[in-house]
Each structure stands twice: as C-alpha cells, then as structure tokens.
Amino acid sequence: MPSDTSPRQLQLLQLEPTGTRRLPAREVLVEKAAALARSLSHELGVPVRLSVTDNRSTMVSFRRAPAALRLRLHHMFLDAPAPVVRAVADYAGRGHRRAGRLLDEFVRREQPRIRQHRDAGDEALSPRGQTYDLREIFERLNESHFQGGVRASIGWGRSPGRRRRKSIRLGVYDHQTREIRLHPALDQPAVPRFFVEFIVFHEMLHQVFPSSHFPGRRTHHPRAFRDREKAFPQYAAALRWERDNLRVLLAR
Ligand SMILES: [Zn+2]
C-alpha cells in the first residue's frame, strides 16, 4: 500500500536552534516542516531531508545526494503556497534554474512580513552625524534620482572600535529591515560631501535592484544596477576619491 511514510520516503527533520526567537512555536514548525518535506518528497519521488533555517542571506540551498535531496529552507517557506513549493521542487530537485525567479519573487514579497528584530545592543539608527546629516542627503537624492520612491531608514553605523581594519564596507543596505548604514569614518570634513552622497546613492540602488538570493543567480550588483550607478553626477570623481583616499581614511 503506497503511503507517504513508507521507509523510502522517510524524511528527516533537523531544526536549527539559531534565532528561535523569530520562529513560530516549535510544534507548529515541526508539523509544517514535516508536511513540506512530505509534499516535496512526493513531488520529486525521492526522500527529502529538510532543514529549516533562519538564515538571513541564503533562503534556499540544496545538495543532491544519490539517496536523498538535502534541502535547507528559510522558515518563510513553511507557509508557501503550492506553486512556490512546486518551484522549490523544480529548482532544487530538478535543476530548473528558471524556477529561481518565482522563488526570488516569493522571498521579496515575504521578507517584510518576517518579524524584524534587532540584536540586543542594537540602537535605533541615528542619521545626524558630526559633519553630515544622512537623512537630509537621503531625502535630496530620493527626490532628484528616484522620484521619492525609495523607502528606507538611514543612519551612521557604530564605530568598529579598535579592531584592525583591512577593509571596510563604506555602506550596507539590509533588505529585510530596509536600513542603510554608513561607516562612521565617512562622517568627517575630510570626506567630501559628494562622496558621502555617492555611497548613500549606491545603497539606495540596492533597494531598486535587489540581488538574487539563489545560488547560480547571485549577482550583488546586476548590470542595471551598475548602469544606473554610472548616472550619478560625480561618479568618476567619487571612484577617484575612493581610490586616492580610502587608505588614509582607514588609517585614522
Ligand atoms: Zn553594493
């Protein structure tokens, strides 16, 4: 008698404890994960070993082993509608790259609904620095380059302290929280205003041109992003300034 629980279809669930605060109640999670593993397994005709994660950057990863498909999915997929589950099967189980597009759309749609939390010790973003007011810069850029369409909060990041700095990220955009942070080293008169504007502009573009979350389609700065970035009025000057001054900036 065919049954979803026959030995060949056995699903092993591994639930990862990281970030449990953000996950729904454990029993619900286990039940949903079992159901999802079952339908994927059914769809593909192979055992599926499903791990549910709370990873912020990789929503889907998988490995096709001869005996089973090992799949790691963000917990948002536990409530995914049938077409999305099918796309997971197509993408991870059958190697259909094009299914990744549907998954991307799903992630983009769901992300804002995931409960946002800050790690203890995270403060609210403060846009007003000693030299530059990032909110004001953001608003002006939004007006002049994006028809006011970018919605994000912005602020100065915390000083990294006395750690040795080999490289720094001058700015970062978080898709989940819609936050832009700039490195505090940029908040000084020695850094020209157009350079700070350029970094803010760059991070704003990340909202407009999101990068793909899926292996094989990952492009942090898609072509359209790069083209648009070049439209920044002082693009060449900003790159030149970065090349000539970044080292000095870091040494401070
Ligand atoms: Zn970037």
Boltz pocket constraint, residues with backbone or C-beta under 6 A from the ligand:
constraints:
  - pocket:
      binder: B
      contacts: [[A, 202], [A, 206], [A, 220], [A, 221]]
      max_distance: 6.0
